[in-house]
């Protein structure tokens, strides 16, 4: 081991990164803080929280003598976990090699032998879910079976089939939702009108049952609650039936996985795991839910481990997934109450920002303090302001606002073209002319990003009217006309993407061919499908037929039409004498069809879509009767295998139950403009960030207000209210009114967006949102909860056209 006083100096000598940029004073305090005192690090944006977390973990090894396998580090996403592991390995191996060549003087006895025992790869890192799964699999008691973890699509299918519609009724009925259940779920839907369709009912019911587990709700008391007691009882009965099925088959969804892990911790059935733990470090603690907090506290009770958490309440974004920011804000009190034998929590702040220019830091510092009502929701005592450590580039915060979304898209596309494909854009700002140009060293359009509340390329459809085209689609077109592509695989539902429609239609034509008496396929016709499923399956089939008629390449040695015909007749085309296989995996058929659809092989968005479809088919195999295979020559099972494929794969896709998971998206190609939700951008940074604050808002329409200036509580907050009386977290969570919490979450959302850029921040939208007399209120443009506007100074006499206290340089 090395002395504590030598650790930072050793890090600076061993790791090239720290030779140029050593830890600052506040970071050193956090890294060197005593391990036996719980440490809460409030880390502002760009302040090096991951650096501090990794260095503190390494300090526990090289100074305090722990082995890497004694240290657990959890974070919120797989990408963040990969980044932590990468740094641990790079910096840890660098320390080992440096100390091997430059040991302390005098060198302690056995020092080199001790170095040889350190295996940096053995740090326990990952999301809490992945660590729970690994412990339940590899470190379980001998009598416990390993879990089979199911992902969202499979979990929802099993909740519907085994929970809401047990005993096969899921297949035999039209799956009508009872009035009692619909009445209970109504406040938690998007419009508060009850589930619009079966898919929405399953989605909302899934949210409720997950929260019953994550919030550690007294389920019996909840079932007796009012209003809608009968609806509550249906939810509880569904949960119990679903749980019983999952336990019987040893399956677990993510909430169930954490619940089982917690229960076994309390039962002391994970001692092979807990017996070696000496330190627990938690990243992104502001997005912890009550069940996860209980797991951490139980680990501390059992192990007395060193405990460090890092987070920022101002960047808490995942309330809709059960995250409870109040757990972070009140951690010192809650930990002392739950684990009284450990010392009081020590709080440290990281405030030096190494990401953004002073102009950007000033902007988001001001933004987060505009509304006095929000200050009560932040960590107390009041947090210090973030301090910029990057030199100014003299670029102000820009505002690009136009009269309509089409004009906005055209002008924004021209701006991006000038910056990344031409010679740059010179702006005559109030201070001085400044030029904006891409980095001459391999800079490209991928250095910019468009962030928005939603990246959907179309608005909601109303009646028979075509859906409105939104900025992401308009910008895609304008950039395409200028030779620039975008990367927005979540811009449309899978079911609406033309190439996906063709591929799914080809699959349907192959496995369930049209017949004279059943032009939509015998099995599709026999199935009692809901409206969306009937509509989309028909659309897909017609899209495939149109595509086949174009005779796409390759058309030798066989055409696509011939391939489909061979499948329909179950005739082997490669060898006339060969029999058709007894079973054929649908995934294999999918990959064969992709031969005629190079989009899925060559286009980055197409690759994401193909991966999403492949996962859907593979996951369906885990619960579908015929394991996503089409049988042949096995009597009645041939038709049943086709029916199950339609019901278990095609119908969920048609009902929009399958989403493009951000975890499967690769790094954005450098020559494409990424378009992301603000949630996706959490933890990322870009040289140029464009934030869409108002491209949708031409008028002050009531249906838009929940996304900009809520006047009623959101569905998530209403669910918190409903569950609050039956959960120990309820009182703390609802200490702020539901409407205040709804507004709080929007403020945090745009704070995260505004703190992503390194060099330039641009706000874009419709210009009437910045008019002095505008009625289009938006927390993103500094409207306060009391109805006043921070960017508007009162005037006497005639009003100006635009706001007169706006911190944006309008271009």
N, C-alpha and C positions, 0 to 999 in steps of 0.2 A: 504493500500500500504506500501511497505518497501522502505527504502532509497536506492538510486543507489549504494552508497558505500557498502551497505550490501548485494547486490544481489549475487555476486560471492561467498562470504563467506556462504551465506544461501544455495546456490546450492551445495557447497562442503559438507555441513553438512547434507543436506536432501537426496541427491542421492548417493547411495553407490559407483557407478562408479567413481564419482569425488572425493571421499575420497582418492582413490589410485592414480588417474590420474586427477588432477585438470586442468582446462583450462590454457594454457600457456599465456604468455604476449600478443602475437599478437592476440590470440583468445579473450582474455579479451577486448582488444581495440575494436575489431569488435562488440562484444556483447554490450559493454557499450557506443558505439558511439551515439551521439545525434540523436534521431529519426526524427527530422525535417530537417536533412540534408541527401539527397540521398546518399546511401552507396554502393559502388561497391567493392566486395571482390574477388580478384583474388586468387583462391585457388588451389595450386598445388596438385598433387596426394598424397593421404594418409594424408592430412593435417587437416582433421576433419571439412570439410565444412558443413556436415549435422549437426554435433554437434553445430557449431556456429549458423547455421540457426535456429535450434530448440531453443537454449538458447536465441537468440535475440527475437524470438517470445514470449517466456515465460517472458522475461524481460519487453516487452511491456505491458504484463498483470500485473505482480506483482510489477513493479516499476512505470509504466506510467499510470496505471489505466484503460487500455483498457479491454474490455471483449473479451474472445476468439472468439466470433462471429464477432468481428470487424476486425479480422486478416485473410487475405487470403495468403495461401502459395501454390505456384504451383511448379511442377517439371515435368520432361520429361517423365517418365515411371510410370506405375501403381505400380510396385514393389518399386520404390523409394518413391512414395507417401505413400505406406503402411508403409515403414520404418520410414518416417517422422512422420506419425500419431502415430505409436507405441511408438516412443520416446516422443512425446508430451504428450501422456497419461501417460506413466510410470513416466517421470520426473515431469510433471505437478501435478499429484496426489501426488507424493512424496513431492513436495513443499507445497501443501495445507495441508497435514497431519502434516508435520514438523512445519509449521507456526501456525497450530491450537494448537499444544502442546507446542511450544516455540515461542510465539508472541514477537514482538519487545518490548523493555522496554525503556521508558514507552509506554504502548500499546495505540495506537490512539483510539479515540472514534469510536465505530461501526466497529472495525477491524474484529471481528469474524463474524459479520453479512455480512461484505463485502466478506470474504472468502467463506461464504455459497452461495454467488451469482455466484461464478466462476464455470462454467461447462466446464471442459477441453475438453469434447467431441465435443464442438461446434466450435472449430477451423475449418475454411474453408480450407480444404486441398485436393489436387488431381492434376491430369494433368490439363492443361488449358482447354482441350476439355471437361473433365468431369465436371469442374466447370461451363463452358459455358452451357453445357447441363442441369445441375441442375438448373442454374439460369433461363434459358429459359423455364424450366418445372414448377418450384415451385414458382418463383418470377416474373413471367411475368405479363404484364398488363392484365386486365380482358378480353380484346378483342383479345388477341393473343393466338393462339392454341399452345399446347406443341409440341415440335419436335419429329419426329421419326427418330432416328439416324441409318443409315445403315453402315455396315462395308464394307471392301474393295471388297470382292467378289460380294456382292449385288450391290454396287455402279458401279462396272465395267459392270455387266450384264445390269443394267439400262442405263448406258452410251451407251452401244452398241445398245440396243433395242430401247430406246427412243431418243437417241441423234444422233448416227451415222447412224442408220437404223430405222428411225421412220415409223409409219403407217404400221407396220407389215412386212416390207421388210426384216427384220432380219431373219424371218422364211422361206421366199419364195425364197431367193436367195442363191447363194454360198458364199455370203458375201465377194466378191472380193473388195479389197481396190483400190480406184481410183489411177491412176498414179500421179495425182496432190497431193493427200494426201500423198502417199508413198514418193514422192520427198521431201516434206516438213519434214516428220518424219525421213528420212534417216539419217541425222547427229546425231540423238539422239538415234539410236539403238546401239547394242553392237558392230557391225562390220561396221557401217556406210553405209550399203548397202541397206537400206530400210527394212521394216518389213519382216521377213522370213515367217510369217504366220499371220493368223487373230488374234490369241491370243497376239502375240507381238505387233501388230498394236494397239489393245485395250490398252495394258499396257503402251505403249509409249504415246498414245493419252491421257490416264489418267494422266500421269505425266505432260504433257503440260497444260491440263485444270486446274489441281490443282495449277500449278505454275502461271497461269494467275490470279488466285484468291489470292494466298499467296503473290505474288510479287506486288499485287495491280496494275496490268498492265492496261494501257489505251487500252481497247480491240478494240475500233473502230480504233485507230491508228495502232494497231498491225495487224488488218485485212487488212489494206491498204499497209502493209510493203512489202519489197522485201528482198530476192528472194522468189519465190514460193507463190505469192499472192493468187492464186486459192486454194492452199493447206491450207494456213492460213484461208481463208474464210470458208473452209469446217470445220476446227477446231472450229472456232467461231460460225458457224451455229449449229454445234453439241452441243457446250456448251450452247447456248441459248435455243435450244430445250430441252436439258436435264434439264437445270435450270427451265424452265417453267413446265415441268412434275414434278420435285421434289417439286416445290412450290405448284402446284395444289394438290399433294397428301400429302403435309406437311412432306416430307422426307428430310433428310439432310445427306450429307456425312461429313467427318471431316472438310474439307476446307470450305464447305458451312455453317457448324455450326458456325465456327469462324467468317465467313463473316456476317452472320445474327446477331450474338452477337455484333459485332463491329457496324453494322448499327444501331441497336437498342440502343446501348450506345450513339451514336451521336444524335439520335432522342430523347434522354431522355425518353426512354420507358422501362428502367430497373431501375427506381429509387427505387423500393422496394429492389433491390439488392445493388445499390451504396450508398444509404442513410446511411447504417450502416458501410461501409468500412472505416477504419481508418489507416490500414497498409497493404502493399502489399510486400511480400517477394517472390523472384523468384529464384529457383534453376536451375542449368544447363543453364544459360542465353546464353552461347555461341552457343546453338543449337536453338535459337529463329529465327523465320522467320519474314519478314517485316510486315505481317498482325498481328502476335502476338505482335510485338513491338508496332504497332499502337493501339492495345487493351490496353496494359499497359499504354501507354502515355495518351490515352483518359480517362482511369480510374483516372490517376493522375490529369488531367485537371478538372475532375468533382468532385473529392473527396478531393484533396489536401492531400492525404494519405502519410504516411511515406513509403519510398521506399528503398528496399534493394535487390540487386542482387548478386548472387554467381555464379562463373563459372571459366573456364580456357580455354583460346583460344587454348592452345596446345592440348586440349582434345576434340575439336570440330570434330565430326565424321559424321554429318548427312546433309551435303550439298546436297546429293542426294534426301533428303526429303524436300528441300527448306530452310534448316537452313543457316543462313548468319553470319559467325563468325565475319565479319566486324562490325556488330551491337554491339557486345560486346566490341571489340577493340576501337570503337569510341563512346561508350555510353555517356561519359561526354558531348561531343560536341552536339550529336544528341538530348539528353534530354534537354539541355539548349535551343536549337533552338525550339524544339517542345513545351516545357512547360517553357517559360522564367520566369514565376512568382515564380518558386521554386529555392532554393539555388543550387549552383554549386555542382556537384557530388564529394564526397570524396572517394579516392581509398585507399584500404588497401590490403596487401599481406599476405597470409598464406603460409609459406614455411617449417614449421617443419613437417617432414614426420614420422608418427608413424606406418607405415605399413611394410617397407622394411629395409633390412640390409644396412649398408653403401656401400657395394660393389654394390648392385643393384641400389641404389640411384646415386652413381657416374656414373654408366653405362648409366642410362637414362638421367642424367644431361648432360653428354658429347654428347650423341646421338642427343639431341634436338638442340645442338649448333654447330654440325659439319659443317653444310652448311651455310655460310654467307648470301647466297641469301634468305634463309628462315627467317633469323632474322628480315628482313623487314616486314614480315607478322605477327609478334608477337605484343603483347601489348607494347606500348611505354609510357614512357621511358623504357629501357630494364629491364626485370624482374630479381629479385635476384634468385640465385640458390636454389634448394631445399636442405634442411639440414636434414640428417638422425638423428633420435632420438632413433633408435633401436640398440642394441649392435651387433657387428659383430659376425657371426658364423664361420668366416674364410673360407667360401665357395666362390670361385671365380665364375664369370659368365662362364658357361660351353658351349662348342660347340660340338655337336655330328653330324658330317658330314661324309657321306659315298658315295661310288661310284655310288649307284643306290638306288631307293626308296625301293625296296624289302629288301636289306641289312640294310638300315636305319630302316625300320620297325622292323626287327628281333632284331637288337641291342638295339633299344629303348624299345621294349617289354621286353627284358632281363633285362635292367637297371631298369625298373619299377617293374618287378617281384622281383628283388633282394632287392629293397628298401622297397616294401610294403608287400611282401609275404615271403621273406627269412630274412637273418640276416643283410641286408644292403649292401651297396657298398662302398668300400674304394678306394679313388682316391689318386694317388701319384702326387699331384700338385707341381708346381715349388716352392711354399713356404714350404709346409709341408703336410704329409699325412692327409687326412680328411675322415671321415666316414659319409655317407649319409644314414639315416635310418628313418623309419616312426616314428611318435610320439608314444611312448609306451602307452600313454593314449588314446586309441580308435582311433588312426590314421589309415587311410585306403586309398585306391587308389583314393577315392573322394577328397582327399587333393591335388591332382594334376589335371592339366587341359592341354589339347592341344589346342592352339589357332592358327587360320589360317585365311588368307584372305577369303577363302571359305572352307566349310566343306564337299563339295560334294565328294562322294566316287568314282565317275567316272568322267573322263574328257569328253569333248565334243566329240560327234561322228562325224567322217568324212567319208562320203560316206557309203559304206557297211561294213566298218571296225568296229569291236567291240570297244566300248569306252575303253579308257585307265583306268586301276585301279590306284587310287590315294592313297596317304599315309593314309588317314582315314580308307579306306577299308583294306589295307594291315596291318595296325596296329590292326584293329579289329580282323583279322584272327590270327595274331601272339599272341595277348593277349588271345584270346579264347583258343588257344592251350596250354596256361599256366594257364587256369582256371580263367581268368579275363575277365569280360564283359566291354563293353563301352556303353556310352549313347550319341547317336548322331542322334536324330530323324529327323534332317534336312539334313542328309547325302544323302538322295535320295528323288526324287519326290514321292509323294503319289502314283502316277499311276504306279510306278516301283517296289513298295514293294510287294513281293510275297504274303504275307498274306492279304494285302489290295486288291490285284488283285483277290484273291479267294473270298473275301467278296463282292466286287463289282460285280463279275461275278455271284455269287449266287443271288444277288438282281436282276440282269438282267434276269436270268433264271426264277425267280419267277414271275416278273411282265410282262415280254415279252417273253413267251416261244417260243422255236423254232418250226417251222412248216415245213411240207414237201416242201412247196413252198417258205418258208422264213426261212432257217436254222439259220439265225442270229436274228430271231424274227420279227414279222410282223411290229411293229412300228419302230424298229431300221432300218429295210430295207426300210421303206417308207420315213424316214427322210433323207434330203439331208445333209449329214455330211461331214465335212472336213476330210482331210487325217488322221491327228493324231487321231481324234475321231473314225473314222472307224477302224483304226489299233488297238487301245487300247481296244475298246469295244469287238472286236473279241478275243484279247488275254485274256481278263478277263473271257469271257464265256468259253474258252477252259481250263483255269486254274481251274475254278469252276467244270467243268465236270471231270477233272482229280482228283480233291479233292473228289468229290462225290464217285468216283470209289474205293476209299480207305476205304469206309464205316467207317468214323470216329466216335469215341465215342462222346456222348452217342448214342447208337442205340436201346435203349428201353426207353419208350414204343413205340417210332417210330424212324425210321432212318432219316438221313438227306435227302436221296433220296426220302423217302416217304413224308417228309415235303415239299420238292420242288415240287413234283408231285401234292400234294394237293393244293398248291398255284397255280400251272399252270392250274389246272382244276377248281379252286375256289371251292373246296370241303372241308368242315370243318372236320378236323381229330379228334378233341376231342369229337365231338358228331355228329353221322350220321344224326340226326334229325334237327340239328341246321342249320339255313341259313347262308350263307356267308355275312359278314357285308356289308352295303351299301358303306362304305368307310374305308380304312385301311391306317393309317399313315405309310409312308415309314420308319420313324425313329423307329417305333415299330417293323417293320419287321427286320430292321437292328439288333436291340438288340436280337431278337429271334434267328437270324442266328449266332450271336456271341456265342451261346451255344455250337456250334461245333468248335469254334475257340478260345480256351483258351488263345492263345497268346495275344488277346486284353484285357483279364482280368488280366493275371498274369505278363506280361512283362511290365516294365516301358515304353519302347518305344511303345509297342502295345497300352498302355493306351492313350498315346499322339495321336497316329494315330486315334484311335476310337473317341477321343474328336474332332479331326479336321474333321473327316467325319460327326460326329453328328452335328457340327456347320454348316457345308456345307448344310446338309439337312434342318436344322432348319432355316437357313438364306434364303434358296431358297423358303421356305414357305411364306416369307414376300413379294415376288414379283411374284411367279409362279401362274398361273391361278388356279391351283387345290390345292394350298397350301401344296405341297409335300404329297399328298394323292392319293391312287389308288381307283377309284370308281368301283362299281359293280352294275349291274342291272339298269343302268341309260342311256341305249342306246349308242348313239355315244360318250357320255362323258367318257365311260369306256376306250375306245381306246385313246381318247384325253388326259386323265389323265396320261396314260402310256407314251405317246409321250412327254408330258411336263416334266415328271420326267426324261426322257432320255436327253432332250435338256437342262433342267435347273439344273440338278444335275450331271448326268454322263458325259456330254460333257465338262463342265468346268474342271472336274477332269481329263478327258482324255487329255485335251489341256493344262494341267499344270497351270491352272488359280487359283488353290487353294494351298496355302502354309501353312506350319505348323507355326502358329503364336507363337513367343517366349513367349507371355503372357500366353499361356495355358500350358506351360511346367512346371511341378512341380519341386521341389528341386531335384537335382541330387542324386540318391541313393548313399550311402556312399561306397558301394562295387563295383561301376562302375567308369570307367574313363570318365569324360565329355570331349567331343570334341565340341568346340564352335568357332563361328566366333569372331573376335576381337570386332565387334559391340555388340555381345551378352554379352561379358565380361565387357563392360563398366560399371563402378560402383561396380564391384565385386573384390574379392581378394582371392588368394589361396596360401597355403604354397609353392607349387612347380608349376611353370608355364613353359610349353614347347611351344616355338613359332616356328612354321614352316615358315622358311624364304625362302627356296629354294628347297623343295623336288620335285617340278615340272620342274626344270630348268636344263636339261641336256645340252642344247645348247642355243645359243643366237637367239632364234626364234622371228621374228617380232611380231607374234600374241600374245606373252606373255608379251611384253614390257610394255603394259598399266598397268599391275599389279605390276611392279617392278621398271621400270625406263622409265616413259612415254616420248615419243618423239613427241607426238602430243596431243592436248587438248582432254580431255575426253568428253563423251556425255553430262554430267551434266554441264561442263563448257561451252560447245558450246551452250547449251540451255540458260545459263545465258547471254552469249553474244547476243543471238538472242532476248531475252526479254528486255535486258538492255535499249535500246533507248526508250522504252515505259513505263518504271518504274522509279520512283524517286530513287530507290536503285541502279539502273544500274551503275551510275558513280562511286559510292563508291565500289561496288562489283567488277567492272572490272578495278579498279585502278592497280591491279596486272594482268599481262598477263594471258591468259587462260592456257597456258602450265605451268606457275609458280603455278597457283592455283591447277592444277591437281597434281603436285608434292607435293605441300604443304599438300594436303589431305592424301597422302600416308605417309608422314613423321609423321603427327599427328596420323595416324592409328597405326603405329608401336610404337610410343611413349606410347600410351595407353597400348599396349600389354606388353611393357617392364616395365611398372610401376605397373602391377597387382601382382607380386609375393611378398610374405612375406619373404621367407627364401632362395629360390633357383630359378634362372633363367637359362634355357637351350635353346639355339638356335639350331635348327636342319635343315638339308638340304643336298643337293648334294655337295660333296667336291670340285668339279671343280669351284664352285662359290667363293671359298676362295683362289684359286690359284693366285699367284702373277701376272701372265699374263692373268688372266681371262678377257673375254670380256662380261661376264654375269653381267651387272651392276644392282644394286638393292639399292634403298634408305634404305631398312632395314639393309643392311650391310655397310652403311655409304658412299655410292657413292654420290658425290655432283653434283649439277646441271651443273657445268662447266666441268664435265667429269673427275675430279680428285677423288681420293679414299683416304679417311681419314685413312684407315687401311693399307695403302701402303706407306712406306717410300722409296724414290728414292735410288738406289744403283748403284755403279759402278762395272763393271765386270759382272760376271755371275749372273743371277737372282735366287733368292731362289724359291723353289717350291711353298710354301704357303706365304700368306701376312705376312709382317714383323712388322706390327704395330697393330696386332689384339688384342683386349682386352679380347678375349675368351681363356679359358683353354680348349684345344681340347682333347676330350676323345674318 
